[in-house]
Amino acid sequence: MNIVLGVSGGIAAYKAVMVARLLAEEGHDVHIVPTEDALHFVGKPTWEAISRHPVTTSVHENVAEVRHVALGQQADLVIVAPATANTLAKMATGIADNLLGTTLLATQAPVLVAPAMHTQMWLHPATQANMATLRSRGVQVIGPDKGRLTGADSGPGRMSEPAEIVQRAIELLAAREAHGDLAGVRIVVSAGGTREPIDPVRYIGNRSSGRQGGALAQAAAARGATVTVLAANVEDAVLAEIADLPAVDIEQVGTAADLQEAVQRHADSADVIVMAAAVADYRVESVHDTKLRKEEASGPVLSLELVENPDILRGLVAARRPGQIIVGFAAETASDEDALLELGRSKLARKGVDLLAVNAVGWTQGFESTENTLYVLAAGGELVATASGTKREAADGLLDAIAGLPGRQKL
Ligand code: CTP
């Protein structure tokens, strides 16, 4: 495979030599594109010897080959390791004042970045905002690890180990090779349940574990999609199952308002949005700054004033761009299947989604279980699939229905 390794100017550049070497040993053709700054740390002869290709930093060299776009166009994968705060900022804004910048703009290949910088620089809101932008565009991120940095300090900011970067690169290439039926499709999945604070220690929440949303993320990634999971208080065990998947990015959210902000931010770049999260319909109007105490209450009854949350799903449907698929979930308590589907159909009509996955819940049904049955209703109200089994099997059934929607050339 053809891999471009971008190297920006940080001390971790010396570790990138090992990344290049390991990739070459795996039989890949590695083109190295350092920034000018990177050459202060490791010189051109090293990069040329390791990659067996000429190494340039500027768009003004090898102009006849149109190298500034050719490298990116021909790449199967672009890695930036180390990715400094400056290079990440340039990537986020699309600045292309060197060969690495033009390569990154010209490529259609997956991009993997391995940030490396001092802890304060990593935690700075500017860097974090840039990372959020890059993630929302599907850029894969590995690290940074916590540990010893240059000098005496330590904390998050250390570049991931070369072997881990190479491992992730190989997984990304394998996913690209596998070409599942959702290859290249960008899916946003909300999972879990929102929590609306009452005071600093209490909240109004629900029993959703995030298992079904997690299973959807896993299944979609296995079928080639790039997945962003907006995780609302998802159980740790569920997060652990998806945390290391190269095609899955996780963003944690707390309240309905957080989820709305996050999903709207990701909506533009999503081909499919699946709202599997249980969203609180109401929030406490005025959240107490300090813990509510019994002695401050007016008597044996406590009243909380609740106000309605925005309907996120309806907002997404209203702002939907052509070709975008929006899928809702409905967890309902119903006496039998007919009643369940009836509730589902009326919700479908209210929400205006392309598909609604309806499942039955109750005191002893739905939430903690590893099994599920999803009745999938299409926009006209017809039952197009009954996906049941493990939550992963149910997820695949729903994805089959999504992939089978008529007129979706891209899926
Ligand atoms: N949903 C949403 N925003 C809300 C509430 C729900 O986006 N404020 C989404 C959920 O993620 C789910 C779908 O809408 O995909 C249905 O959620 P549900 O709570 O069943 O719908 P409600 O409109 O709240 O209906 P109900 O009256 O049954 O509570």
Residues whose N, C-alpha, C, O or C-beta is under 5 A from the ligand:
A	BS01	CTP	M275 A276 A277 A278 V279 A280 D281 N309 P310 D311 I312 L313 G328 F329 A330 A331
